[in-house]
Amino acid sequence: MSKQEKQFLPLNVAVLTISDSRTEENDGSGDLIVESFEKAGHNVVKRGIQREDVKALNGRFRDLVDDPDIDVIVSSGGTGLTQRDVTPEATIPLFDKMIPGFGELFRMLSYDEIGSSTIESRADAGIAGGTIVFILPGSPGACRLAMDSIILKQLDVRTRPCNLVTLLPRIRHEQKP
């Protein structure tokens, strides 16, 4: 291995589905996200389903952010425009820093698949207490697009010229390993 090459670094991930109707048996988007992370070599250490209630959702995200064993949180659902879609309202107050490029890039890529309907997505990302958080729409197609085109690449230390894994120690104010 040359000096420039890096070995894959598995991260600990929590996957949270935001829905009033999904169950463990019919959570296709959650299954897709978990399978994508596991196939890539990451560790899914927590998985759950949370009803669309802003206060309860905020508390659930806070618990995940406060867990020192979790590096990344990916949620699906609740990013639309209806009154029940409250994932951004529950998560963004927890963010220390936004990652605006994620939502912008997601909608740009999504435009190629669903056209102008992409404006109805409030997919977003940020850093909360040293944890990387991605909030995705609930559709399996949107989750697949985000995972394959953006998230898995940014959570791979081998992605050049830069990636979120390389920044994680500095985000957390840790010393370099």
Helices and strands as residue ranges (DSSP letters): E 12-18, H 28-40, E 43-50, H 54-66, E 72-76, H 87-91, G 92-94, E 97-98, H 100-114, G 115-120, E 124-128, E 131-136, H 140-146, I 147-151, H 152-154, H 164-171
